[in-house]
Amino acid sequence: MAAPEEILSILEDLVNAYPGNKLSRANFQVYIDHLSDIHPVLLQRTVDNLISRSTWFPRVSEIRVEASKIVGSHMVSTWHPPQNNLWSRYRELERHFYHHRNLDPDAWNELAESFERRDQIYSAAGARDRLAIFQQILAEENPQI
């Protein structure tokens, strides 16, 4: 369900939240292999929850348990987000950046404002953080701009 690049993007949030933890290529692959059946929206929500509560970098099993708590069952691999929600837009903007290296700051800011209107302040902050990360990536790739 989740593409490897989507999982890597979400894992980057974890690595950034726990700067003392460095994952090897093999470690990343284990996470990708064992989390790929989880919808990226659920995986992002799970990681956001863990970052806000956990002192330690979560193991694969802890991520799966947290996803099960969110969904309310152990069937995390069958969960899909409701259509036309803000997380779908988040993933759409993210995929557009990764596949086309095109960034629309206005769209990201509008998404953050939409999250805020729904009192989803952590999601709004996450959207703004992702925009800042993408802007930094583009600045590093094109230092003359």
VMD Tcl script that builds the backbone (N, CA, C; Angstrom):
set m [mol new atoms 435]
animate dup $m
set s [atomselect $m all]
$s set {name element resname resid chain x y z} {
  {N N MET 1 A 0.809 -1.198 0.000}
  {CA C MET 1 A 0.000 0.000 0.000}
  {C C MET 1 A 0.853 1.262 0.000}
  {N N ALA 2 A 1.784 1.376 0.930}
  {CA C ALA 2 A 2.645 2.552 0.953}
  {C C ALA 2 A 3.873 2.277 0.091}
  {N N ALA 3 A 4.184 3.220 -0.758}
  {CA C ALA 3 A 5.371 3.091 -1.595}
  {C C ALA 3 A 6.617 3.292 -0.731}
  {N N PRO 4 A 7.728 2.674 -1.110}
  {CA C PRO 4 A 8.954 2.829 -0.308}
  {C C PRO 4 A 9.349 4.281 -0.082}
  {N N GLU 5 A 9.179 5.140 -1.102}
  {CA C GLU 5 A 9.557 6.544 -0.912}
  {C C GLU 5 A 8.630 7.251 0.082}
  {N N GLU 6 A 7.374 6.821 0.155}
  {CA C GLU 6 A 6.456 7.396 1.143}
  {C C GLU 6 A 6.875 6.985 2.555}
  {N N ILE 7 A 7.233 5.731 2.708}
  {CA C ILE 7 A 7.681 5.252 4.023}
  {C C ILE 7 A 8.975 5.965 4.418}
  {N N LEU 8 A 9.892 6.114 3.471}
  {CA C LEU 8 A 11.137 6.824 3.763}
  {C C LEU 8 A 10.871 8.259 4.206}
  {N N SER 9 A 9.932 8.899 3.536}
  {CA C SER 9 A 9.576 10.268 3.907}
  {C C SER 9 A 9.054 10.325 5.338}
  {N N ILE 10 A 8.225 9.381 5.696}
  {CA C ILE 10 A 7.662 9.334 7.048}
  {C C ILE 10 A 8.754 8.980 8.063}
  {N N LEU 11 A 9.633 8.063 7.691}
  {CA C LEU 11 A 10.742 7.696 8.578}
  {C C LEU 11 A 11.688 8.873 8.800}
  {N N GLU 12 A 11.807 9.742 7.802}
  {CA C GLU 12 A 12.624 10.944 7.974}
  {C C GLU 12 A 12.103 11.784 9.135}
  {N N ASP 13 A 10.780 11.834 9.295}
  {CA C ASP 13 A 10.202 12.555 10.434}
  {C C ASP 13 A 10.705 11.957 11.739}
  {N N LEU 14 A 10.721 10.632 11.808}
  {CA C LEU 14 A 11.208 9.959 13.009}
  {C C LEU 14 A 12.675 10.260 13.261}
  {N N VAL 15 A 13.480 10.135 12.240}
  {CA C VAL 15 A 14.915 10.380 12.386}
  {C C VAL 15 A 15.155 11.816 12.840}
  {N N ASN 16 A 14.405 12.757 12.273}
  {CA C ASN 16 A 14.555 14.156 12.664}
  {C C ASN 16 A 14.071 14.414 14.087}
  {N N ALA 17 A 13.063 13.674 14.518}
  {CA C ALA 17 A 12.529 13.857 15.868}
  {C C ALA 17 A 13.439 13.246 16.928}
  {N N TYR 18 A 14.216 12.271 16.546}
  {CA C TYR 18 A 15.132 11.588 17.467}
  {C C TYR 18 A 16.538 11.671 16.870}
  {N N PRO 19 A 17.177 12.839 16.947}
  {CA C PRO 19 A 18.431 13.063 16.219}
  {C C PRO 19 A 19.589 12.151 16.639}
  {N N GLY 20 A 19.537 11.567 17.803}
  {CA C GLY 20 A 20.607 10.672 18.230}
  {C C GLY 20 A 20.561 9.320 17.557}
  {N N ASN 21 A 19.478 9.013 16.861}
  {CA C ASN 21 A 19.316 7.711 16.223}
  {C C ASN 21 A 19.648 7.797 14.744}
  {N N LYS 22 A 20.639 7.070 14.363}
  {CA C LYS 22 A 21.007 6.984 12.950}
  {C C LYS 22 A 20.636 5.589 12.478}
  {N N LEU 23 A 19.905 5.527 11.388}
  {CA C LEU 23 A 19.507 4.240 10.836}
  {C C LEU 23 A 20.376 3.912 9.629}
  {N N SER 24 A 20.814 2.689 9.594}
  {CA C SER 24 A 21.575 2.230 8.435}
  {C C SER 24 A 20.616 1.951 7.283}
  {N N ARG 25 A 21.166 1.743 6.126}
  {CA C ARG 25 A 20.356 1.388 4.966}
  {C C ARG 25 A 19.572 0.099 5.248}
  {N N ALA 26 A 20.211 -0.849 5.911}
  {CA C ALA 26 A 19.550 -2.114 6.252}
  {C C ALA 26 A 18.397 -1.880 7.228}
  {N N ASN 27 A 18.606 -0.979 8.209}
  {CA C ASN 27 A 17.523 -0.656 9.150}
  {C C ASN 27 A 16.326 -0.054 8.417}
  {N N PHE 28 A 16.598 0.887 7.514}
  {CA C PHE 28 A 15.516 1.485 6.738}
  {C C PHE 28 A 14.758 0.421 5.969}
  {N N GLN 29 A 15.471 -0.505 5.400}
  {CA C GLN 29 A 14.827 -1.548 4.611}
  {C C GLN 29 A 13.925 -2.424 5.463}
  {N N VAL 30 A 14.337 -2.723 6.682}
  {CA C VAL 30 A 13.490 -3.513 7.588}
  {C C VAL 30 A 12.195 -2.756 7.870}
  {N N TYR 31 A 12.291 -1.458 8.155}
  {CA C TYR 31 A 11.092 -0.656 8.402}
  {C C TYR 31 A 10.200 -0.638 7.153}
  {N N ILE 32 A 10.793 -0.433 5.999}
  {CA C ILE 32 A 10.014 -0.412 4.758}
  {C C ILE 32 A 9.303 -1.738 4.547}
  {N N ASP 33 A 10.038 -2.831 4.706}
  {CA C ASP 33 A 9.459 -4.157 4.487}
  {C C ASP 33 A 8.295 -4.450 5.427}
  {N N HIS 34 A 8.400 -4.009 6.668}
  {CA C HIS 34 A 7.393 -4.372 7.667}
  {C C HIS 34 A 6.290 -3.334 7.860}
  {N N LEU 35 A 6.406 -2.211 7.166}
  {CA C LEU 35 A 5.369 -1.181 7.289}
  {C C LEU 35 A 4.671 -0.888 5.961}
  {N N SER 36 A 5.086 -1.543 4.912}
  {CA C SER 36 A 4.560 -1.218 3.583}
  {C C SER 36 A 3.089 -1.566 3.404}
  {N N ASP 37 A 2.528 -2.410 4.278}
  {CA C ASP 37 A 1.114 -2.754 4.153}
  {C C ASP 37 A 0.198 -1.727 4.806}
  {N N ILE 38 A 0.762 -0.752 5.485}
  {CA C ILE 38 A -0.020 0.270 6.184}
  {C C ILE 38 A -0.203 1.472 5.260}
  {N N HIS 39 A -1.422 1.956 5.166}
  {CA C HIS 39 A -1.710 3.124 4.329}
  {C C HIS 39 A -0.848 4.301 4.803}
  {N N PRO 40 A -0.269 5.076 3.874}
  {CA C PRO 40 A 0.616 6.165 4.272}
  {C C PRO 40 A -0.040 7.210 5.185}
  {N N VAL 41 A -1.310 7.450 5.026}
  {CA C VAL 41 A -1.995 8.412 5.898}
  {C C VAL 41 A -2.022 7.883 7.336}
  {N N LEU 42 A -2.354 6.616 7.490}
  {CA C LEU 42 A -2.354 6.000 8.820}
  {C C LEU 42 A -0.937 5.945 9.373}
  {N N LEU 43 A 0.027 5.623 8.550}
  {CA C LEU 43 A 1.414 5.557 9.012}
  {C C LEU 43 A 1.898 6.928 9.477}
  {N N GLN 44 A 1.565 7.976 8.734}
  {CA C GLN 44 A 1.968 9.328 9.140}
  {C C GLN 44 A 1.306 9.717 10.460}
  {N N ARG 45 A 0.028 9.423 10.597}
  {CA C ARG 45 A -0.679 9.727 11.837}
  {C C ARG 45 A -0.066 8.962 13.005}
  {N N THR 46 A 0.286 7.712 12.761}
  {CA C THR 46 A 0.907 6.879 13.786}
  {C C THR 46 A 2.243 7.464 14.224}
  {N N VAL 47 A 3.064 7.820 13.261}
  {CA C VAL 47 A 4.372 8.390 13.570}
  {C C VAL 47 A 4.211 9.716 14.313}
  {N N ASP 48 A 3.279 10.544 13.889}
  {CA C ASP 48 A 3.030 11.808 14.585}
  {C C ASP 48 A 2.658 11.560 16.046}
  {N N ASN 49 A 1.800 10.574 16.285}
  {CA C ASN 49 A 1.418 10.235 17.663}
  {C C ASN 49 A 2.627 9.790 18.469}
  {N N LEU 50 A 3.421 8.929 17.899}
  {CA C LEU 50 A 4.592 8.413 18.616}
  {C C LEU 50 A 5.607 9.512 18.898}
  {N N ILE 51 A 5.819 10.383 17.948}
  {CA C ILE 51 A 6.759 11.494 18.156}
  {C C ILE 51 A 6.302 12.371 19.314}
  {N N SER 52 A 5.010 12.598 19.418}
  {CA C SER 52 A 4.507 13.479 20.472}
  {C C SER 52 A 4.541 12.827 21.854}
  {N N ARG 53 A 4.625 11.495 21.921}
  {CA C ARG 53 A 4.549 10.817 23.212}
  {C C ARG 53 A 5.788 10.037 23.627}
  {N N SER 54 A 6.531 9.562 22.661}
  {CA C SER 54 A 7.586 8.604 22.968}
  {C C SER 54 A 8.942 9.278 23.136}
  {N N THR 55 A 9.662 8.829 24.138}
  {CA C THR 55 A 11.000 9.342 24.394}
  {C C THR 55 A 12.031 8.671 23.488}
  {N N TRP 56 A 11.718 7.470 23.036}
  {CA C TRP 56 A 12.663 6.664 22.277}
  {C C TRP 56 A 12.194 6.450 20.846}
  {N N PHE 57 A 13.149 6.224 19.974}
  {CA C PHE 57 A 12.850 5.893 18.589}
  {C C PHE 57 A 12.064 4.584 18.572}
  {N N PRO 58 A 10.895 4.569 17.951}
  {CA C PRO 58 A 10.048 3.367 18.024}
  {C C PRO 58 A 10.535 2.224 17.137}
  {N N ARG 59 A 10.339 1.025 17.658}
  {CA C ARG 59 A 10.595 -0.181 16.871}
  {C C ARG 59 A 9.422 -0.397 15.920}
  {N N VAL 60 A 9.641 -1.260 14.937}
  {CA C VAL 60 A 8.580 -1.587 13.991}
  {C C VAL 60 A 7.340 -2.071 14.741}
  {N N SER 61 A 7.525 -2.936 15.717}
  {CA C SER 61 A 6.388 -3.486 16.457}
  {C C SER 61 A 5.618 -2.389 17.191}
  {N N GLU 62 A 6.314 -1.396 17.724}
  {CA C GLU 62 A 5.638 -0.297 18.418}
  {C C GLU 62 A 4.840 0.564 17.439}
  {N N ILE 63 A 5.353 0.746 16.255}
  {CA C ILE 63 A 4.624 1.496 15.230}
  {C C ILE 63 A 3.355 0.743 14.853}
  {N N ARG 64 A 3.457 -0.553 14.680}
  {CA C ARG 64 A 2.292 -1.354 14.311}
  {C C ARG 64 A 1.244 -1.360 15.431}
  {N N VAL 65 A 1.683 -1.445 16.681}
  {CA C VAL 65 A 0.744 -1.418 17.812}
  {C C VAL 65 A 0.025 -0.069 17.857}
  {N N GLU 66 A 0.757 1.013 17.663}
  {CA C GLU 66 A 0.140 2.343 17.676}
  {C C GLU 66 A -0.856 2.494 16.530}
  {N N ALA 67 A -0.511 1.987 15.360}
  {CA C ALA 67 A -1.447 2.039 14.226}
  {C C ALA 67 A -2.714 1.261 14.553}
  {N N SER 68 A -2.566 0.128 15.210}
  {CA C SER 68 A -3.734 -0.674 15.610}
  {C C SER 68 A -4.617 0.090 16.587}
  {N N LYS 69 A -4.007 0.829 17.487}
  {CA C LYS 69 A -4.784 1.636 18.442}
  {C C LYS 69 A -5.584 2.708 17.716}
  {N N ILE 70 A -4.979 3.334 16.735}
  {CA C ILE 70 A -5.661 4.388 15.985}
  {C C ILE 70 A -6.854 3.819 15.226}
  {N N VAL 71 A -6.641 2.698 14.578}
  {CA C VAL 71 A -7.683 2.079 13.765}
  {C C VAL 71 A -8.712 1.372 14.632}
  {N N GLY 72 A -8.288 0.898 15.788}
  {CA C GLY 72 A -9.200 0.187 16.672}
  {C C GLY 72 A -9.235 -1.305 16.404}
  {N N SER 73 A -8.278 -1.793 15.629}
  {CA C SER 73 A -8.188 -3.233 15.374}
  {C C SER 73 A -6.780 -3.551 14.908}
  {N N HIS 74 A -6.532 -4.829 14.758}
  {CA C HIS 74 A -5.220 -5.256 14.268}
  {C C HIS 74 A -5.182 -5.327 12.747}
  {N N MET 75 A -6.235 -4.903 12.107}
  {CA C MET 75 A -6.321 -4.973 10.646}
  {C C MET 75 A -5.813 -3.678 10.004}
  {N N VAL 76 A -4.629 -3.243 10.400}
  {CA C VAL 76 A -4.105 -1.981 9.880}
  {C C VAL 76 A -3.861 -2.038 8.380}
  {N N SER 77 A -3.634 -3.214 7.835}
  {CA C SER 77 A -3.339 -3.308 6.405}
  {C C SER 77 A -4.577 -3.111 5.532}
  {N N THR 78 A -5.767 -3.136 6.124}
  {CA C THR 78 A -6.987 -2.946 5.336}
  {C C THR 78 A -7.598 -1.562 5.521}
  {N N TRP 79 A -7.005 -0.734 6.373}
  {CA C TRP 79 A -7.553 0.588 6.655}
  {C C TRP 79 A -7.277 1.534 5.492}
  {N N HIS 80 A -8.265 2.332 5.142}
  {CA C HIS 80 A -8.130 3.381 4.134}
  {C C HIS 80 A -8.741 4.654 4.695}
  {N N PRO 81 A -8.132 5.803 4.400}
  {CA C PRO 81 A -8.703 7.059 4.880}
  {C C PRO 81 A -9.980 7.395 4.128}
  {N N PRO 82 A -10.835 8.196 4.727}
  {CA C PRO 82 A -12.014 8.655 3.997}
  {C C PRO 82 A -11.576 9.440 2.755}
  {N N GLN 83 A -12.362 9.374 1.726}
  {CA C GLN 83 A -12.032 10.106 0.502}
  {C C GLN 83 A -12.138 11.609 0.738}
  {N N ASN 84 A -11.363 12.338 -0.038}
  {CA C ASN 84 A -11.391 13.801 -0.032}
  {C C ASN 84 A -11.046 14.414 1.313}
  {N N ASN 85 A -10.180 13.772 2.073}
  {CA C ASN 85 A -9.795 14.387 3.325}
  {C C ASN 85 A -8.488 15.159 3.160}
  {N N LEU 86 A -8.098 15.852 4.185}
  {CA C LEU 86 A -6.917 16.692 4.113}
  {C C LEU 86 A -5.636 15.882 3.981}
  {N N TRP 87 A -5.642 14.691 4.566}
  {CA C TRP 87 A -4.439 13.858 4.451}
  {C C TRP 87 A -4.222 13.393 3.018}
  {N N SER 88 A -5.287 13.195 2.286}
  {CA C SER 88 A -5.133 12.853 0.873}
  {C C SER 88 A -4.447 13.999 0.131}
  {N N ARG 89 A -4.846 15.201 0.451}
  {CA C ARG 89 A -4.229 16.380 -0.172}
  {C C ARG 89 A -2.762 16.489 0.237}
  {N N TYR 90 A -2.466 16.205 1.494}
  {CA C TYR 90 A -1.096 16.225 2.000}
  {C C TYR 90 A -0.221 15.283 1.171}
  {N N ARG 91 A -0.686 14.060 1.020}
  {CA C ARG 91 A 0.069 13.062 0.263}
  {C C ARG 91 A 0.184 13.439 -1.209}
  {N N GLU 92 A -0.853 14.036 -1.759}
  {CA C GLU 92 A -0.821 14.478 -3.147}
  {C C GLU 92 A 0.265 15.541 -3.347}
  {N N LEU 93 A 0.311 16.517 -2.451}
  {CA C LEU 93 A 1.326 17.569 -2.548}
  {C C LEU 93 A 2.729 16.985 -2.352}
  {N N GLU 94 A 2.823 16.063 -1.440}
  {CA C GLU 94 A 4.113 15.440 -1.173}
  {C C GLU 94 A 4.595 14.631 -2.383}
  {N N ARG 95 A 3.715 13.835 -2.948}
  {CA C ARG 95 A 4.078 13.054 -4.140}
  {C C ARG 95 A 4.465 13.974 -5.302}
  {N N HIS 96 A 3.745 15.075 -5.445}
  {CA C HIS 96 A 4.050 16.021 -6.520}
  {C C HIS 96 A 5.469 16.565 -6.362}
  {N N PHE 97 A 5.860 16.828 -5.127}
  {CA C PHE 97 A 7.221 17.310 -4.898}
  {C C PHE 97 A 8.242 16.228 -5.237}
  {N N TYR 98 A 8.045 15.032 -4.714}
  {CA C TYR 98 A 9.018 13.970 -4.919}
  {C C TYR 98 A 9.127 13.537 -6.381}
  {N N HIS 99 A 8.027 13.512 -7.085}
  {CA C HIS 99 A 8.059 13.018 -8.454}
  {C C HIS 99 A 8.403 14.098 -9.476}
  {N N HIS 100 A 8.073 15.350 -9.182}
  {CA C HIS 100 A 8.267 16.414 -10.164}
  {C C HIS 100 A 9.185 17.530 -9.674}
  {N N ARG 101 A 9.609 17.454 -8.420}
  {CA C ARG 101 A 10.427 18.502 -7.802}
  {C C ARG 101 A 9.765 19.868 -7.965}
  {N N ASN 102 A 8.439 19.867 -7.843}
  {CA C ASN 102 A 7.660 21.089 -7.954}
  {C C ASN 102 A 7.024 21.349 -6.597}
  {N N LEU 103 A 7.182 22.550 -6.110}
  {CA C LEU 103 A 6.674 22.902 -4.788}
  {C C LEU 103 A 5.732 24.093 -4.904}
  {N N ASP 104 A 4.549 23.954 -4.310}
  {CA C ASP 104 A 3.553 25.016 -4.314}
  {C C ASP 104 A 3.328 25.477 -2.870}
  {N N PRO 105 A 4.094 26.468 -2.401}
  {CA C PRO 105 A 3.968 26.922 -1.009}
  {C C PRO 105 A 2.554 27.380 -0.651}
  {N N ASP 106 A 1.865 28.010 -1.598}
  {CA C ASP 106 A 0.501 28.464 -1.315}
  {C C ASP 106 A -0.415 27.285 -1.008}
  {N N ALA 107 A -0.264 26.208 -1.753}
  {CA C ALA 107 A -1.092 25.025 -1.520}
  {C C ALA 107 A -0.779 24.416 -0.152}
  {N N TRP 108 A 0.504 24.371 0.218}
  {CA C TRP 108 A 0.881 23.829 1.531}
  {C C TRP 108 A 0.337 24.707 2.655}
  {N N ASN 109 A 0.412 26.025 2.487}
  {CA C ASN 109 A -0.112 26.926 3.518}
  {C C ASN 109 A -1.631 26.821 3.631}
  {N N GLU 110 A -2.303 26.676 2.500}
  {CA C GLU 110 A -3.759 26.498 2.523}
  {C C GLU 110 A -4.115 25.192 3.223}
  {N N LEU 111 A -3.346 24.153 2.962}
  {CA C LEU 111 A -3.575 22.873 3.637}
  {C C LEU 111 A -3.403 23.031 5.143}
  {N N ALA 112 A -2.356 23.708 5.569}
  {CA C ALA 112 A -2.130 23.932 6.995}
  {C C ALA 112 A -3.293 24.711 7.615}
  {N N GLU 113 A -3.767 25.718 6.912}
  {CA C GLU 113 A -4.904 26.494 7.406}
  {C C GLU 113 A -6.164 25.631 7.494}
  {N N SER 114 A -6.339 24.726 6.540}
  {CA C SER 114 A -7.493 23.818 6.577}
  {C C SER 114 A -7.409 22.891 7.786}
  {N N PHE 115 A -6.208 22.381 8.072}
  {CA C PHE 115 A -6.029 21.570 9.276}
  {C C PHE 115 A -6.383 22.382 10.521}
  {N N GLU 116 A -5.938 23.633 10.561}
  {CA C GLU 116 A -6.227 24.480 11.724}
  {C C GLU 116 A -7.718 24.723 11.887}
  {N N ARG 117 A -8.417 24.929 10.772}
  {CA C ARG 117 A -9.865 25.145 10.854}
  {C C ARG 117 A -10.575 23.933 11.454}
  {N N ARG 118 A -9.967 22.771 11.333}
  {CA C ARG 118 A -10.533 21.550 11.922}
  {C C ARG 118 A -9.910 21.236 13.283}
  {N N ASP 119 A -9.200 22.213 13.836}
  {CA C ASP 119 A -8.529 22.059 15.137}
  {C C ASP 119 A -7.523 20.919 15.151}
  {N N GLN 120 A -6.898 20.675 14.017}
  {CA C GLN 120 A -5.841 19.676 13.908}
  {C C GLN 120 A -4.503 20.411 13.865}
  {N N ILE 121 A -4.133 20.971 15.029}
  {CA C ILE 121 A -2.970 21.855 15.068}
  {C C ILE 121 A -1.657 21.122 14.807}
  {N N TYR 122 A -1.549 19.884 15.241}
  {CA C TYR 122 A -0.321 19.138 14.997}
  {C C TYR 122 A -0.173 18.821 13.512}
  {N N SER 123 A -1.272 18.519 12.869}
  {CA C SER 123 A -1.238 18.261 11.431}
  {C C SER 123 A -0.895 19.542 10.677}
  {N N ALA 124 A -1.419 20.667 11.132}
  {CA C ALA 124 A -1.088 21.954 10.508}
  {C C ALA 124 A 0.404 22.235 10.651}
  {N N ALA 125 A 0.919 22.000 11.841}
  {CA C ALA 125 A 2.358 22.199 12.061}
  {C C ALA 125 A 3.170 21.249 11.195}
  {N N GLY 126 A 2.694 20.019 11.060}
  {CA C GLY 126 A 3.388 19.045 10.219}
  {C C GLY 126 A 3.420 19.471 8.757}
  {N N ALA 127 A 2.327 20.036 8.270}
  {CA C ALA 127 A 2.285 20.510 6.888}
  {C C ALA 127 A 3.266 21.666 6.694}
  {N N ARG 128 A 3.321 22.561 7.657}
  {CA C ARG 128 A 4.260 23.691 7.553}
  {C C ARG 128 A 5.712 23.210 7.670}
  {N N ASP 129 A 5.941 22.234 8.537}
  {CA C ASP 129 A 7.285 21.664 8.656}
  {C C ASP 129 A 7.708 21.001 7.350}
  {N N ARG 130 A 6.795 20.257 6.734}
  {CA C ARG 130 A 7.104 19.575 5.483}
  {C C ARG 130 A 7.427 20.609 4.404}
  {N N LEU 131 A 6.658 21.701 4.348}
  {CA C LEU 131 A 6.941 22.772 3.394}
  {C C LEU 131 A 8.349 23.319 3.617}
  {N N ALA 132 A 8.699 23.575 4.868}
  {CA C ALA 132 A 10.035 24.112 5.179}
  {C C ALA 132 A 11.134 23.130 4.766}
  {N N ILE 133 A 10.905 21.858 4.996}
  {CA C ILE 133 A 11.887 20.839 4.599}
  {C C ILE 133 A 12.048 20.827 3.084}
  {N N PHE 134 A 10.934 20.853 2.371}
  {CA C PHE 134 A 11.002 20.850 0.904}
  {C C PHE 134 A 11.702 22.106 0.382}
  {N N GLN 135 A 11.422 23.240 1.011}
  {CA C GLN 135 A 12.090 24.477 0.596}
  {C C GLN 135 A 13.594 24.380 0.832}
  {N N GLN 136 A 13.980 23.768 1.947}
  {CA C GLN 136 A 15.396 23.583 2.247}
  {C C GLN 136 A 16.048 22.643 1.233}
  {N N ILE 137 A 15.366 21.572 0.889}
  {CA C ILE 137 A 15.887 20.631 -0.105}
  {C C ILE 137 A 16.130 21.353 -1.427}
  {N N LEU 138 A 15.148 22.130 -1.860}
  {CA C LEU 138 A 15.297 22.855 -3.123}
  {C C LEU 138 A 16.428 23.876 -3.048}
  {N N ALA 139 A 16.567 24.536 -1.909}
  {CA C ALA 139 A 17.642 25.518 -1.751}
  {C C ALA 139 A 19.011 24.843 -1.804}
  {N N GLU 140 A 19.112 23.663 -1.216}
  {CA C GLU 140 A 20.387 22.938 -1.242}
  {C C GLU 140 A 20.683 22.387 -2.631}
  {N N GLU 141 A 19.664 21.997 -3.351}
  {CA C GLU 141 A 19.852 21.483 -4.712}
  {C C GLU 141 A 20.161 22.587 -5.711}
  {N N ASN 142 A 19.660 23.791 -5.428}
  {CA C ASN 142 A 19.859 24.944 -6.320}
  {C C ASN 142 A 20.380 26.125 -5.514}
  {N N PRO 143 A 21.639 26.089 -5.071}
  {CA C PRO 143 A 22.122 27.138 -4.178}
  {C C PRO 143 A 22.153 28.535 -4.792}
  {N N GLN 144 A 22.133 28.648 -6.107}
  {CA C GLN 144 A 22.176 29.958 -6.740}
  {C C GLN 144 A 20.837 30.671 -6.664}
  {N N ILE 145 A 19.755 29.954 -6.320}
  {CA C ILE 145 A 18.420 30.571 -6.286}
  {C C ILE 145 A 18.217 31.249 -4.951}
}
mol reanalyze $m
mol bondsrecalc $m
mol representation Tube
mol addrep $m
